[in-house]
Amino acid sequence: MYAVFTGIGTAGTVLTEMVLFGEPFRLAKVLLIGLLLCGVIGLKLVTDQQEAKGGAV
């Protein structure tokens, strides 16, 4: 669960920098943050499937 909140917090920090502090929009930065979030979501989905099957946590 910690990884999910860390990923969301990172994305929120980057968006806040762009909106409030005038950080320039860079496509590479946004794509990499998206990749990070996809990885975190994938990790969460795999972990939930293992717990449902009775796997080790």
mmCIF file as gemmi writes it, N, C-alpha and C atoms, coordinates in Angstrom:
data_model
loop_
_atom_site.group_PDB
_atom_site.id
_atom_site.type_symbol
_atom_site.label_atom_id
_atom_site.label_alt_id
_atom_site.label_comp_id
_atom_site.label_asym_id
_atom_site.label_entity_id
_atom_site.label_seq_id
_atom_site.pdbx_PDB_ins_code
_atom_site.Cartn_x
_atom_site.Cartn_y
_atom_site.Cartn_z
_atom_site.occupancy
_atom_site.B_iso_or_equiv
_atom_site.pdbx_formal_charge
_atom_site.auth_seq_id
_atom_site.auth_asym_id
_atom_site.pdbx_PDB_model_num
ATOM 1 N N . MET Axp A 1 ? 0.829 -1.186 0 1 0 ? 1 A 1
ATOM 2 C CA . MET Axp A 1 ? 0 0 0 1 0 ? 1 A 1
ATOM 3 C C . MET Axp A 1 ? 0.88 1.258 0 1 0 ? 1 A 1
ATOM 4 N N . TYR Axp A 2 ? 2.021 1.16 0.629 1 0 ? 2 A 1
ATOM 5 C CA . TYR Axp A 2 ? 2.922 2.305 0.693 1 0 ? 2 A 1
ATOM 6 C C . TYR Axp A 2 ? 3.344 2.766 -0.698 1 0 ? 2 A 1
ATOM 7 N N . ALA Axp A 3 ? 3.603 1.819 -1.59 1 0 ? 3 A 1
ATOM 8 C CA . ALA Axp A 3 ? 4.041 2.164 -2.947 1 0 ? 3 A 1
ATOM 9 C C . ALA Axp A 3 ? 2.969 2.948 -3.689 1 0 ? 3 A 1
ATOM 10 N N . VAL Axp A 4 ? 1.716 2.622 -3.465 1 0 ? 4 A 1
ATOM 11 C CA . VAL Axp A 4 ? 0.616 3.338 -4.123 1 0 ? 4 A 1
ATOM 12 C C . VAL Axp A 4 ? 0.61 4.798 -3.689 1 0 ? 4 A 1
ATOM 13 N N . PHE Axp A 5 ? 0.688 5.046 -2.41 1 0 ? 5 A 1
ATOM 14 C CA . PHE Axp A 5 ? 0.67 6.418 -1.917 1 0 ? 5 A 1
ATOM 15 C C . PHE Axp A 5 ? 1.926 7.19 -2.322 1 0 ? 5 A 1
ATOM 16 N N . THR Axp A 6 ? 3.043 6.508 -2.402 1 0 ? 6 A 1
ATOM 17 C CA . THR Axp A 6 ? 4.269 7.16 -2.848 1 0 ? 6 A 1
ATOM 18 C C . THR Axp A 6 ? 4.161 7.591 -4.308 1 0 ? 6 A 1
ATOM 19 N N . GLY Axp A 7 ? 3.629 6.722 -5.144 1 0 ? 7 A 1
ATOM 20 C CA . GLY Axp A 7 ? 3.451 7.054 -6.557 1 0 ? 7 A 1
ATOM 21 C C . GLY Axp A 7 ? 2.469 8.192 -6.765 1 0 ? 7 A 1
ATOM 22 N N . ILE Axp A 8 ? 1.361 8.151 -6.046 1 0 ? 8 A 1
ATOM 23 C CA . ILE Axp A 8 ? 0.37 9.23 -6.146 1 0 ? 8 A 1
ATOM 24 C C . ILE Axp A 8 ? 0.947 10.535 -5.62 1 0 ? 8 A 1
ATOM 25 N N . GLY Axp A 9 ? 1.702 10.474 -4.548 1 0 ? 9 A 1
ATOM 26 C CA . GLY Axp A 9 ? 2.325 11.676 -3.999 1 0 ? 9 A 1
ATOM 27 C C . GLY Axp A 9 ? 3.336 12.294 -4.947 1 0 ? 9 A 1
ATOM 28 N N . THR Axp A 10 ? 4.089 11.448 -5.631 1 0 ? 10 A 1
ATOM 29 C CA . THR Axp A 10 ? 5.06 11.947 -6.604 1 0 ? 10 A 1
ATOM 30 C C . THR Axp A 10 ? 4.358 12.643 -7.76 1 0 ? 10 A 1
ATOM 31 N N . ALA Axp A 11 ? 3.32 12.026 -8.284 1 0 ? 11 A 1
ATOM 32 C CA . ALA Axp A 11 ? 2.562 12.635 -9.38 1 0 ? 11 A 1
ATOM 33 C C . ALA Axp A 11 ? 1.923 13.948 -8.928 1 0 ? 11 A 1
ATOM 34 N N . GLY Axp A 12 ? 1.385 13.965 -7.73 1 0 ? 12 A 1
ATOM 35 C CA . GLY Axp A 12 ? 0.779 15.187 -7.205 1 0 ? 12 A 1
ATOM 36 C C . GLY Axp A 12 ? 1.787 16.304 -7.018 1 0 ? 12 A 1
ATOM 37 N N . THR Axp A 13 ? 2.972 15.962 -6.578 1 0 ? 13 A 1
ATOM 38 C CA . THR Axp A 13 ? 4.028 16.955 -6.405 1 0 ? 13 A 1
ATOM 39 C C . THR Axp A 13 ? 4.427 17.576 -7.737 1 0 ? 13 A 1
ATOM 40 N N . VAL Axp A 14 ? 4.577 16.758 -8.759 1 0 ? 14 A 1
ATOM 41 C CA . VAL Axp A 14 ? 4.952 17.262 -10.076 1 0 ? 14 A 1
ATOM 42 C C . VAL Axp A 14 ? 3.857 18.162 -10.638 1 0 ? 14 A 1
ATOM 43 N N . LEU Axp A 15 ? 2.609 17.745 -10.518 1 0 ? 15 A 1
ATOM 44 C CA . LEU Axp A 15 ? 1.495 18.571 -11.011 1 0 ? 15 A 1
ATOM 45 C C . LEU Axp A 15 ? 1.387 19.883 -10.248 1 0 ? 15 A 1
ATOM 46 N N . THR Axp A 16 ? 1.604 19.834 -8.941 1 0 ? 16 A 1
ATOM 47 C CA . THR Axp A 16 ? 1.55 21.053 -8.134 1 0 ? 16 A 1
ATOM 48 C C . THR Axp A 16 ? 2.66 22.015 -8.537 1 0 ? 16 A 1
ATOM 49 N N . GLU Axp A 17 ? 3.845 21.496 -8.795 1 0 ? 17 A 1
ATOM 50 C CA . GLU Axp A 17 ? 4.95 22.356 -9.254 1 0 ? 17 A 1
ATOM 51 C C . GLU Axp A 17 ? 4.584 23.067 -10.55 1 0 ? 17 A 1
ATOM 52 N N . MET Axp A 18 ? 3.954 22.326 -11.463 1 0 ? 18 A 1
ATOM 53 C CA . MET Axp A 18 ? 3.581 22.92 -12.75 1 0 ? 18 A 1
ATOM 54 C C . MET Axp A 18 ? 2.502 23.985 -12.599 1 0 ? 18 A 1
ATOM 55 N N . VAL Axp A 19 ? 1.508 23.712 -11.787 1 0 ? 19 A 1
ATOM 56 C CA . VAL Axp A 19 ? 0.362 24.616 -11.661 1 0 ? 19 A 1
ATOM 57 C C . VAL Axp A 19 ? 0.689 25.828 -10.781 1 0 ? 19 A 1
ATOM 58 N N . LEU Axp A 20 ? 1.259 25.595 -9.619 1 0 ? 20 A 1
ATOM 59 C CA . LEU Axp A 20 ? 1.443 26.681 -8.654 1 0 ? 20 A 1
ATOM 60 C C . LEU Axp A 20 ? 2.757 27.435 -8.805 1 0 ? 20 A 1
ATOM 61 N N . PHE Axp A 21 ? 3.804 26.747 -9.208 1 0 ? 21 A 1
ATOM 62 C CA . PHE Axp A 21 ? 5.121 27.375 -9.21 1 0 ? 21 A 1
ATOM 63 C C . PHE Axp A 21 ? 5.69 27.63 -10.598 1 0 ? 21 A 1
ATOM 64 N N . GLY Axp A 22 ? 4.893 27.383 -11.637 1 0 ? 22 A 1
ATOM 65 C CA . GLY Axp A 22 ? 5.318 27.718 -12.985 1 0 ? 22 A 1
ATOM 66 C C . GLY Axp A 22 ? 6.416 26.84 -13.555 1 0 ? 22 A 1
ATOM 67 N N . GLU Axp A 23 ? 6.552 25.633 -13.034 1 0 ? 23 A 1
ATOM 68 C CA . GLU Axp A 23 ? 7.528 24.69 -13.603 1 0 ? 23 A 1
ATOM 69 C C . GLU Axp A 23 ? 7.122 24.412 -15.049 1 0 ? 23 A 1
ATOM 70 N N . PRO Axp A 24 ? 8.066 24.471 -15.98 1 0 ? 24 A 1
ATOM 71 C CA . PRO Axp A 24 ? 7.697 24.25 -17.379 1 0 ? 24 A 1
ATOM 72 C C . PRO Axp A 24 ? 7.195 22.825 -17.619 1 0 ? 24 A 1
ATOM 73 N N . PHE Axp A 25 ? 6.188 22.717 -18.474 1 0 ? 25 A 1
ATOM 74 C CA . PHE Axp A 25 ? 5.642 21.411 -18.847 1 0 ? 25 A 1
ATOM 75 C C . PHE Axp A 25 ? 6.631 20.709 -19.765 1 0 ? 25 A 1
ATOM 76 N N . ARG Axp A 26 ? 7.035 19.536 -19.373 1 0 ? 26 A 1
ATOM 77 C CA . ARG Axp A 26 ? 7.94 18.744 -20.206 1 0 ? 26 A 1
ATOM 78 C C . ARG Axp A 26 ? 7.29 17.393 -20.441 1 0 ? 26 A 1
ATOM 79 N N . LEU Axp A 27 ? 7.134 17.049 -21.709 1 0 ? 27 A 1
ATOM 80 C CA . LEU Axp A 27 ? 6.465 15.802 -22.064 1 0 ? 27 A 1
ATOM 81 C C . LEU Axp A 27 ? 7.198 14.6 -21.472 1 0 ? 27 A 1
ATOM 82 N N . ALA Axp A 28 ? 8.506 14.618 -21.498 1 0 ? 28 A 1
ATOM 83 C CA . ALA Axp A 28 ? 9.281 13.497 -20.959 1 0 ? 28 A 1
ATOM 84 C C . ALA Axp A 28 ? 8.976 13.297 -19.469 1 0 ? 28 A 1
ATOM 85 N N . LYS Axp A 29 ? 8.887 14.386 -18.72 1 0 ? 29 A 1
ATOM 86 C CA . LYS Axp A 29 ? 8.598 14.287 -17.279 1 0 ? 29 A 1
ATOM 87 C C . LYS Axp A 29 ? 7.217 13.681 -17.044 1 0 ? 29 A 1
ATOM 88 N N . VAL Axp A 30 ? 6.247 14.134 -17.802 1 0 ? 30 A 1
ATOM 89 C CA . VAL Axp A 30 ? 4.878 13.631 -17.639 1 0 ? 30 A 1
ATOM 90 C C . VAL Axp A 30 ? 4.8 12.154 -18.033 1 0 ? 30 A 1
ATOM 91 N N . LEU Axp A 31 ? 5.472 11.785 -19.119 1 0 ? 31 A 1
ATOM 92 C CA . LEU Axp A 31 ? 5.469 10.382 -19.534 1 0 ? 31 A 1
ATOM 93 C C . LEU Axp A 31 ? 6.146 9.482 -18.503 1 0 ? 31 A 1
ATOM 94 N N . LEU Axp A 32 ? 7.233 9.947 -17.929 1 0 ? 32 A 1
ATOM 95 C CA . LEU Axp A 32 ? 7.92 9.138 -16.913 1 0 ? 32 A 1
ATOM 96 C C . LEU Axp A 32 ? 7.102 9.012 -15.63 1 0 ? 32 A 1
ATOM 97 N N . ILE Axp A 33 ? 6.397 10.06 -15.254 1 0 ? 33 A 1
ATOM 98 C CA . ILE Axp A 33 ? 5.506 9.969 -14.094 1 0 ? 33 A 1
ATOM 99 C C . ILE Axp A 33 ? 4.374 8.989 -14.39 1 0 ? 33 A 1
ATOM 100 N N . GLY Axp A 34 ? 3.854 9.018 -15.618 1 0 ? 34 A 1
ATOM 101 C CA . GLY Axp A 34 ? 2.828 8.056 -16.018 1 0 ? 34 A 1
ATOM 102 C C . GLY Axp A 34 ? 3.343 6.626 -15.965 1 0 ? 34 A 1
ATOM 103 N N . LEU Axp A 35 ? 4.582 6.432 -16.41 1 0 ? 35 A 1
ATOM 104 C CA . LEU Axp A 35 ? 5.2 5.11 -16.344 1 0 ? 35 A 1
ATOM 105 C C . LEU Axp A 35 ? 5.35 4.651 -14.893 1 0 ? 35 A 1
ATOM 106 N N . LEU Axp A 36 ? 5.739 5.56 -14.024 1 0 ? 36 A 1
ATOM 107 C CA . LEU Axp A 36 ? 5.85 5.245 -12.602 1 0 ? 36 A 1
ATOM 108 C C . LEU Axp A 36 ? 4.498 4.807 -12.041 1 0 ? 36 A 1
ATOM 109 N N . LEU Axp A 37 ? 3.448 5.552 -12.367 1 0 ? 37 A 1
ATOM 110 C CA . LEU Axp A 37 ? 2.123 5.197 -11.862 1 0 ? 37 A 1
ATOM 111 C C . LEU Axp A 37 ? 1.644 3.859 -12.412 1 0 ? 37 A 1
ATOM 112 N N . CYS Axp A 38 ? 1.936 3.573 -13.685 1 0 ? 38 A 1
ATOM 113 C CA . CYS Axp A 38 ? 1.576 2.265 -14.254 1 0 ? 38 A 1
ATOM 114 C C . CYS Axp A 38 ? 2.297 1.136 -13.523 1 0 ? 38 A 1
ATOM 115 N N . GLY Axp A 39 ? 3.548 1.338 -13.203 1 0 ? 39 A 1
ATOM 116 C CA . GLY Axp A 39 ? 4.299 0.335 -12.462 1 0 ? 39 A 1
ATOM 117 C C . GLY Axp A 39 ? 3.739 0.103 -11.072 1 0 ? 39 A 1
ATOM 118 N N . VAL Axp A 40 ? 3.381 1.176 -10.405 1 0 ? 40 A 1
ATOM 119 C CA . VAL Axp A 40 ? 2.827 1.062 -9.048 1 0 ? 40 A 1
ATOM 120 C C . VAL Axp A 40 ? 1.474 0.359 -9.092 1 0 ? 40 A 1
ATOM 121 N N . ILE Axp A 41 ? 0.636 0.712 -10.064 1 0 ? 41 A 1
ATOM 122 C CA . ILE Axp A 41 ? -0.676 0.071 -10.187 1 0 ? 41 A 1
ATOM 123 C C . ILE Axp A 41 ? -0.502 -1.413 -10.506 1 0 ? 41 A 1
ATOM 124 N N . GLY Axp A 42 ? 0.423 -1.731 -11.41 1 0 ? 42 A 1
ATOM 125 C CA . GLY Axp A 42 ? 0.689 -3.13 -11.732 1 0 ? 42 A 1
ATOM 126 C C . GLY Axp A 42 ? 1.174 -3.911 -10.525 1 0 ? 42 A 1
ATOM 127 N N . LEU Axp A 43 ? 2.046 -3.317 -9.753 1 0 ? 43 A 1
ATOM 128 C CA . LEU Axp A 43 ? 2.542 -3.955 -8.541 1 0 ? 43 A 1
ATOM 129 C C . LEU Axp A 43 ? 1.405 -4.225 -7.563 1 0 ? 43 A 1
ATOM 130 N N . LYS Axp A 44 ? 0.524 -3.277 -7.421 1 0 ? 44 A 1
ATOM 131 C CA . LYS Axp A 44 ? -0.615 -3.427 -6.513 1 0 ? 44 A 1
ATOM 132 C C . LYS Axp A 44 ? -1.544 -4.537 -6.994 1 0 ? 44 A 1
ATOM 133 N N . LEU Axp A 45 ? -1.803 -4.608 -8.303 1 0 ? 45 A 1
ATOM 134 C CA . LEU Axp A 45 ? -2.679 -5.647 -8.836 1 0 ? 45 A 1
ATOM 135 C C . LEU Axp A 45 ? -2.077 -7.036 -8.635 1 0 ? 45 A 1
ATOM 136 N N . VAL Axp A 46 ? -0.794 -7.173 -8.863 1 0 ? 46 A 1
ATOM 137 C CA . VAL Axp A 46 ? -0.135 -8.468 -8.687 1 0 ? 46 A 1
ATOM 138 C C . VAL Axp A 46 ? -0.137 -8.863 -7.217 1 0 ? 46 A 1
ATOM 139 N N . THR Axp A 47 ? 0.113 -7.923 -6.344 1 0 ? 47 A 1
ATOM 140 C CA . THR Axp A 47 ? 0.13 -8.205 -4.912 1 0 ? 47 A 1
ATOM 141 C C . THR Axp A 47 ? -1.246 -8.647 -4.431 1 0 ? 47 A 1
ATOM 142 N N . ASP Axp A 48 ? -2.308 -7.984 -4.905 1 0 ? 48 A 1
ATOM 143 C CA . ASP Axp A 48 ? -3.664 -8.363 -4.507 1 0 ? 48 A 1
ATOM 144 C C . ASP Axp A 48 ? -4 -9.772 -4.978 1 0 ? 48 A 1
ATOM 145 N N . GLN Axp A 49 ? -3.551 -10.152 -6.174 1 0 ? 49 A 1
ATOM 146 C CA . GLN Axp A 49 ? -3.831 -11.498 -6.687 1 0 ? 49 A 1
ATOM 147 C C . GLN Axp A 49 ? -3.114 -12.549 -5.859 1 0 ? 49 A 1
ATOM 148 N N . GLN Axp A 50 ? -1.894 -12.271 -5.43 1 0 ? 50 A 1
ATOM 149 C CA . GLN Axp A 50 ? -1.146 -13.228 -4.62 1 0 ? 50 A 1
ATOM 150 C C . GLN Axp A 50 ? -1.794 -13.398 -3.249 1 0 ? 50 A 1
ATOM 151 N N . GLU Axp A 51 ? -2.278 -12.315 -2.666 1 0 ? 51 A 1
ATOM 152 C CA . GLU Axp A 51 ? -2.921 -12.4 -1.354 1 0 ? 51 A 1
ATOM 153 C C . GLU Axp A 51 ? -4.214 -13.17 -1.439 1 0 ? 51 A 1
ATOM 154 N N . ALA Axp A 52 ? -4.977 -13.021 -2.545 1 0 ? 52 A 1
ATOM 155 C CA . ALA Axp A 52 ? -6.233 -13.734 -2.71 1 0 ? 52 A 1
ATOM 156 C C . ALA Axp A 52 ? -6.004 -15.23 -2.847 1 0 ? 52 A 1
ATOM 157 N N . LYS Axp A 53 ? -4.874 -15.631 -3.432 1 0 ? 53 A 1
ATOM 158 C CA . LYS Axp A 53 ? -4.559 -17.049 -3.601 1 0 ? 53 A 1
ATOM 159 C C . LYS Axp A 53 ? -3.903 -17.653 -2.353 1 0 ? 53 A 1
ATOM 160 N N . GLY Axp A 54 ? -3.638 -16.813 -1.364 1 0 ? 54 A 1
ATOM 161 C CA . GLY Axp A 54 ? -3.019 -17.316 -0.149 1 0 ? 54 A 1
ATOM 162 C C . GLY Axp A 54 ? -1.521 -17.338 -0.196 1 0 ? 54 A 1
ATOM 163 N N . GLY Axp A 55 ? -0.942 -16.555 -1.111 1 0 ? 55 A 1
ATOM 164 C CA . GLY Axp A 55 ? 0.514 -16.505 -1.245 1 0 ? 55 A 1
ATOM 165 C C . GLY Axp A 55 ? 1.138 -15.722 -0.12 1 0 ? 55 A 1
ATOM 166 N N . ALA Axp A 56 ? 2.449 -15.805 -0.047 1 0 ? 56 A 1
ATOM 167 C CA . ALA Axp A 56 ? 3.188 -15.08 0.98 1 0 ? 56 A 1
ATOM 168 C C . ALA Axp A 56 ? 3.144 -13.606 0.693 1 0 ? 56 A 1
ATOM 169 N N . VAL Axp A 57 ? 3.128 -12.819 1.743 1 0 ? 57 A 1
ATOM 170 C CA . VAL Axp A 57 ? 3.083 -11.358 1.593 1 0 ? 57 A 1
ATOM 171 C C . VAL Axp A 57 ? 4.454 -10.794 1.805 1 0 ? 57 A 1
